[in-house]
Amino acid sequence: MRKLVAHRAKTLLANATVNSLLNPHRPSPNNNYYYYRLARLLTSIPSDTSMASDHSTPPLTVDSLNPKVLKCEYAVRGEIVSLAQKLQQDLQANPGSHPFEEIIYCNIGNPQSLGQQPITFFREVLALCDHPSILDRSETQGLFSADSIERAWQILDQIPGRATGAYSHSQGIKGLRDTIAAGIEARDGFPADPNDIFLTDGASPAVHMMMQLLIRSENDGIFCPIPQYPLYSASIALHGGTLVPYYLDEATGWGLEISELKKQLEAARQKGITVRALVVINPGNPTGQVLAEENQRDIVEFCKKEGLVLLADEVYQENIYVPEKQFHSFKKVARSMGYGDKDIPLVSFQSVSKGYYGECGKRGGYMEVTGFSPEVREQIYKVASVNLCSNISGQILASLVMSPPKVGDESYESYSAEKDGILQSLARRAKTLEDALNSLEAVTCNKAEGAMYLFPRIVFPNKAIKEAESLKKAPDAYYASRLLNATGIVVVPGSGFGQVPGTWHFRCTILPQEEKIPAIVTQLTEFHKKFMDEFRD
């Protein structure tokens, strides 16, 4: 390359020289052109240093990544889980190499990975939709329930080409959205429009979509509860916004106080932050509280008064474990207050991953979008269309979740038995773990009214805090890593969810199968006693 550049330089210089000799008293514009080309050519010759640098520097390093990605964190699948996966590999390669026989993943709401069985009716319909040719076979009548066969035919008639492997409308298949809207209307007692439904691959993409639409710069803030599900802090960071915290009151069962919202809103505005939306998780994750309807009405009024979009995470709406509480959607509450479709911007999120169904891997969910102008709706649709569509199996499941078997259907009794069995078992597991945690020294745990988690608080001895600091770890992260190494139980440090400064927690799911709960309680109790004895002040 260097020889070629040198040859071209000589040619340009020669041309400029000849032109000067032929016209000694009349400068030619061509000379300027030749010299300009020569200068450009000479500066393009790579030095030995730059050539070496080109080969030695990777095109992408951590330092050259998008800083928003580096800022983003997701504790539910963070450092503790990475360690758990390494330990699991060790156990597979060298059984008996650790003081436990298996890793118990209590870090994430992933029910079927811990042994929960899928709902038979849902899976029968999915199987028939994915392989419709068996619908015409005589033996199918003996293998599948009559109502699952009928539902599969209904769904296939709504899918263009009757093909679950084809793209759909970007909001989701219209017939399935009709079914979901009818289910919402039956739940709330107020009309629902299928054109307000956007089917997504679980609730998470819907949250990301709304953050993408709401956040313009770091001067835009999103109100989030603390503790919060890390999806929110992660998506706000990825889209370049600012998380504006409001603290739930642990002393009142993780209550949401309007006075706290007002205080934090004023503080954010004084910093020049425009707060655009309020996230409410009901039932709570990681805290497990279920909001009272009166509290929800106050929240709706607050959003209306302050001009905020209400983002209602309602994916645990089926997970209620105490008789004195019940789920009310924010849309139902707003409508019962007299607010119509155009009065308050509200986005409600639902997922097939939670509830009694636990179909996390099928990636189904939706958001219901109300209270936005047609122009804004067009932009929401545009963002949805960039992703083409959500997966069809997830879309079908979302419609089944919102329209399960009814009284008189062949599958109703078996469906009801499966659903009730799962929810009743979850309630028993929650109570057993709650009681066990409250029996531990320096641990307090609020009641799990709903969702799938407990979020106990631990008051650590000073020696434990200093030991964690010496290892550059948060005390609850240190505790979680010690618990994992001693027992194989995976929990998530409270610092990954946010917490009042100076307090420490961890999140533990209630999802391990019921027969395993006593052993988990024993392991946790023994570990905790040894840990506290080791660091006792």
Disulfide bonds with the S-S distance in Angstrom:
none
